[in-house]
Amino acid sequence: MNLLRFKARVRLGAVQTLATVAACSLLLAVPARPAEDPLTLDAAIERAMSDAPQIASAQASLESAQAQLSSAGRLPDPELVIGVDNLPLSGPEPYSLTADSMTMSKMGLMQEMPAGAKRRYQSQLASREADVAQAELRAARFEAASAAANSWIGAATAEQTLQRVLGLRDDLAVQSAAARAALASGRSSVADVLAGETALARLESEILALEQERDIRRAELARWIGDDARRSFGGMPWARELDVSAEVLADNVAAHPPLAPLAARIEAARTAVELARAAKRPDWSAELSYGKRGPDYSDMVSLEFRVGLPFFTRNRQDPKIAASLASVRAVEAEQQAAVRMHRAEIESMAATWRMGRKRLEQFEQSLLPLARDRTRATVSAYGARQAELRGVLEALRDESELQREFVALEGDVTRAWVFLHLLHSTGVNP
């Protein structure tokens, strides 16, 4: 009996082993899921450009303006004229259509003919409004791309700052533990231990604040790219070059995407002035009708022309012209203010991009390596009882500050590059 049980156990164990081997073989046969690529700045902008509702709204407005081009400046629709002339109200046969020779039922067509200049400027105004819609689409693309890029830079900066501080926390934790061990052996003081514990606690609090900042920035980025905001971030592309120089960008400020709608509105406002002036020219209309009289009388055909008489332009057309001219001046003044502000912004961003890259190179080549070497030397000196823990904490704090400055400057330089680049590329793609 025992032998039979032993054989059954052996067989069961063999079956389980075979099942395990088969399961492992199946797991090995299934291809491993590739790790998700980091989210780059270019990918974030491209995703935002494809999903931004602001762009969809501007695109629909452009299609609406373009759809009206074919009808602008056309003649009004003709009007059908149906009526009765000279219907008797008294006499032997009141309300008769055939008893009186002057009574006739009438049917005809009437066509209004606005002045040619008015129709021409109506067509031009529709074209200018389509240009405004096109410029607003460019501005919407630029704004969406800039907003998505700034959100990505903010989130990436928060993430990189957090990672660098986490690395320094490990170093500080080691030194704090070393201080506690030295206190047990009599080689350290209680003040050193408390200083190390306090520095570590403060750093932990800063890490929590950085995690909060990272989550907030990711939430802002999710507004533009959705769930992709949860992905890891690619490196900060601060070393990129510009396609054109900042000086060239400053020479054609009015044509940049943020200011293009103002330039288009000025042209539309000027066309509106000409349209208001064209209202001084008279319109006219023509009416052709056929009159049917009683059986004893002949039918008649009538042709009428009506001409508008713009005699009182002082109280009608002139105020509209003055209002249109004031609108032109208002938009021109708004453009001048925007041009000044935009040119100053270009110069500021160009200085940030140009000098910031030099500063980042200095960080990489000297400041960060020197800070790291100082920390290591201080740690070694503390281990050899040649320095106090205070010096180690100061070195770690200085290195942490330099790391944060470096990451913040990376974000500023990248943000300046994005701004200048999108001005040249009209906000389509970086």
Rosetta blueprint (number, residue, H / E / L):
1 M L
2 N H
3 L H
4 L H
5 R H
6 F H
7 K H
8 A H
9 R H
10 V H
11 R H
12 L H
13 G H
14 A H
15 V H
16 Q H
17 T H
18 L H
19 A H
20 T H
21 V H
22 A H
23 A H
24 C H
25 S H
26 L H
27 L H
28 L H
29 A H
30 V L
31 P L
32 A L
33 R L
34 P L
35 A L
36 E L
37 D L
38 P L
39 L E
40 T L
41 L H
42 D H
43 A H
44 A H
45 I H
46 E H
47 R H
48 A H
49 M H
50 S H
51 D H
52 A L
53 P H
54 Q H
55 I H
56 A H
57 S H
58 A H
59 Q H
60 A H
61 S H
62 L H
63 E H
64 S H
65 A H
66 Q H
67 A H
68 Q L
69 L L
70 S L
71 S L
72 A L
73 G L
74 R L
75 L L
76 P L
77 D L
78 P L
79 E E
80 L E
81 V E
82 I E
83 G E
84 V E
85 D E
86 N L
87 L L
88 P L
89 L L
90 S L
91 G L
92 P L
93 E L
94 P L
95 Y L
96 S L
97 L L
98 T L
99 A L
100 D L
101 S L
102 M L
103 T L
104 M E
105 S E
106 K E
107 M E
108 G E
109 L E
110 M E
111 Q E
112 E E
113 M E
114 P L
115 A L
116 G H
117 A H
118 K H
119 R H
120 R H
121 Y H
122 Q H
123 S H
124 Q H
125 L H
126 A H
127 S H
128 R H
129 E H
130 A H
131 D H
132 V H
133 A H
134 Q H
135 A H
136 E H
137 L H
138 R H
139 A H
140 A H
141 R H
142 F H
143 E H
144 A H
145 A H
146 S H
147 A H
148 A H
149 A H
150 N H
151 S H
152 W H
153 I H
154 G H
155 A H
156 A H
157 T H
158 A H
159 E H
160 Q H
161 T H
162 L H
163 Q H
164 R H
165 V H
166 L H
167 G H
168 L H
169 R H
170 D H
171 D H
172 L H
173 A H
174 V H
175 Q H
176 S H
177 A H
178 A H
179 A H
180 R H
181 A H
182 A H
183 L H
184 A H
185 S L
186 G L
187 R L
188 S L
189 S L
190 V H
191 A H
192 D H
193 V H
194 L H
195 A H
196 G H
197 E H
198 T H
199 A H
200 L H
201 A H
202 R H
203 L H
204 E H
205 S H
206 E H
207 I H
208 L H
209 A H
210 L H
211 E H
212 Q H
213 E H
214 R H
215 D H
216 I H
217 R H
218 R H
219 A H
220 E H
221 L H
222 A H
223 R H
224 W H
225 I H
226 G H
227 D H
228 D H
229 A H
230 R H
231 R L
232 S L
233 F E
234 G L
235 G L
236 M L
237 P L
238 W L
239 A L
240 R L
241 E L
242 L L
243 D L
244 V L
245 S L
246 A H
247 E H
248 V H
249 L H
250 A H
251 D H
252 N L
253 V H
254 A H
255 A H
256 H L
257 P L
258 P L
259 L L
260 A H
261 P H
262 L H
263 A H
264 A H
265 R H
266 I H
267 E H
268 A H
269 A H
270 R H
271 T H
272 A H
273 V H
274 E H
275 L H
276 A H
277 R H
278 A H
279 A L
280 K L
281 R L
282 P L
283 D L
284 W E
285 S E
286 A E
287 E E
288 L E
289 S E
290 Y E
291 G E
292 K E
293 R L
294 G L
295 P L
296 D L
297 Y L
298 S L
299 D L
300 M E
301 V E
302 S E
303 L E
304 E E
305 F E
306 R E
307 V E
308 G L
309 L L
310 P L
311 F L
312 F L
313 T L
314 R L
315 N L
316 R L
317 Q H
318 D H
319 P H
320 K H
321 I H
322 A H
323 A H
324 S H
325 L H
326 A H
327 S H
328 V H
329 R H
330 A H
331 V H
332 E H
333 A H
334 E H
335 Q H
336 Q H
337 A H
338 A H
339 V H
340 R H
341 M H
342 H H
343 R H
344 A H
345 E H
346 I H
347 E H
348 S H
349 M H
350 A H
351 A H
352 T H
353 W H
354 R H
355 M H
356 G H
357 R H
358 K H
359 R H
360 L H
361 E H
362 Q H
363 F H
364 E H
365 Q H
366 S H
367 L H
368 L H
369 P H
370 L H
371 A H
372 R H
373 D H
374 R H
375 T H
376 R H
377 A H
378 T H
379 V H
380 S H
381 A H
382 Y H
383 G H
384 A L
385 R L
386 Q L
387 A L
388 E L
389 L H
390 R H
391 G H
392 V H
393 L H
394 E H
395 A H
396 L H
397 R H
398 D H
399 E H
400 S H
401 E H
402 L H
403 Q H
404 R H
405 E H
406 F H
407 V H
408 A H
409 L H
410 E H
411 G H
412 D H
413 V H
414 T H
415 R H
416 A H
417 W H
418 V H
419 F H
420 L H
421 H H
422 L H
423 L H
424 H H
425 S H
426 T L
427 G L
428 V L
429 N L
430 P L
